[in-house]
Amino acid sequence: MDAELEFAVTGALGETRVLLDSGRAAILSSPCAGQTCISAGGIHRNRQWLACLPNRVFLLIEGGDGGDSFDALAW
């Protein structure tokens, strides 16, 4: 995830644009009504995830050194 890469994922409602840059992943645009997936910002740690539920697109970071030891987070 060190290189910059922008790509599209086709979901149930249409195209979701994803950006990978400087070790972070973020959803740039999606055809969903609420745009919560975009407002969530970027992710960068092992086991973090982003989702556009209406469009059925799910991003998960896997791998890394496993240094994160959280059982759960809520906000």
Helices and strands as residue ranges (DSSP letters): E 5-10, E 15-21, E 24-29, H 36-39, E 49-52, E 57-60
